[in-house]
């Protein structure tokens, strides 16, 4: 048994690494993907382009505009005067928002009355619009507070005669709320999934297409030995890739690694047992490499969307939240992000590792049973 498995492993390593293009794909493409995906997905919403329609031109309106521009989140690119100009700016996506200040704004503020503003947001990108609206609300809230303090000073001559409070907030993990620190570990999980599926989904079906499956079938190798021989080389290569992209995350993106590397690699090994097993199962039910690629694509997209990578699982419909419990990437994302940002250990992460281990065993048995030493 040991000799058969050894020769199977040796064959897979040679077949995978002898091609220079394959070596490039395995070891350099993930680094490029990590850089591109991380910067593209983790871009902060800042320098929001805005149009300013100040029809009042009072001291108060200019103070409000100055407060917007001084916040560091907004920059004025247009100063429309008519409604048609505002509509043209938003229709053409020239600005992300328009602040409209009507006549009489300053007079109402001076007399202690409530003045109204209009903030028009480009809702095409709902996420950016929501964040821009929150930034604007914060600026307006600060402006209101300054007005109230000024009115109180004029009435009493001393703003400290009324009690006040301030709210001090602090993030428990990722203190500066760096989006890169959140997305980079998630991109690592995406790359591990993509590479492991790509390698294994072609494993068996490639043997069928080039005709070497007949040679394997006349050997005394057992189905589970065949599956293990197909899995272990790719698992080793994926572990090396995890090490490489982790180094890039630590030294290029400066993502803190607060937890143990051993816990990270243990979680990765358990996840690879599931991911590689699913890839091999796809390979056993496919007749051509194109068919295997299509099945892999239809599997990869849903598990990514339902993993919590980009959208919180708690925001999904209840039925879909239950479906995510069958998604191995859901558990692996929690492990990777917790090890990097929280420093969590096995005593905290074992509820995530246990389902991965059980899924890996189930998928491995299913792939072994599916493989038959027949041409059919």
BELCOR-V125816 format. One line per field, one symbol per residue. ss: DSSP state (h for helix, s for strand, l for the rest). phi: phi as a letter, one per 20 degrees, with the letter a starting at -180 (. if undefined). psi: psi as a letter, one per 40 degrees, with the letter a starting at -180 (. if undefined). Layout:
BEGIN
ss->???
phi->???
psi->???
END
This chain:
BEGIN
ss->lhhhhhhhhhhhhhhhhllhhhhhhhhlhhhhhhhhhhhhhllllllsssssssllllhhhhhhhhhhhllllsssssllllhhhhhhhhhlllllssssslllhhhhhhllllllsssssllllhhhhhhhhhhhhhhhhhhhhhhhhhhhhhhhllhhhlllllllllllllllllhhhhhhhhhhhhhhhhhhhhhhhlhhhhhhhhllhhhhhlllllhhhhhhhhhhhhhhhhhhhhhhhhhhhhhlllllllllhhhhhhhhhhhhhhhhhhhhhhhhhlllhhhhhhhhhhhhhhhhhlllllllhhhllhhhhhhhhhlhhhhhhhhhhhhhhhlllhhhhhhhhhhhhhhhhhhhhhhhhhllllll
phi->.fffffffffffffffefefffffffddgfffffffffffedffeblffcdcdeeeldfffffffffffefndcbedbcfddfffffffffelfcebceddefnffffffemeeddccdddeegdffffffffffffffffffffffffffffffdmbfefdfbbcdddbffclgelffffeefgffgfffffffffffefefffffffenefffffeeefegfffffffegffffffffffffffffffdeelffdedeffffffffffffgffffffffgffeddcffffffffffeffffffeenfdcgffeeggfffffffeeffgffffffffffedmfdffeeffefffffffffffffffffffcecff
psi->ddddddddddddddddeehddddddddddddddddddddddehigifhhiihggedfidddddddddddeeedihheigididddddddddefdieihhhhiieddddddeeihiiihhhihedgddddddddddddddddddddddddddddddeeheeehiiiihhihhdigdefhdddddddddddddddddddddddedddddddeeedddddeiehiddddddddddddddddddddddddddddddefhhgeahddddddddddddddddddddddddeididddddddddddddddddeeeddhhddeiiddddddeeehdddddddddddddddfiadddedddddddddddddddddddddhhfid.
END
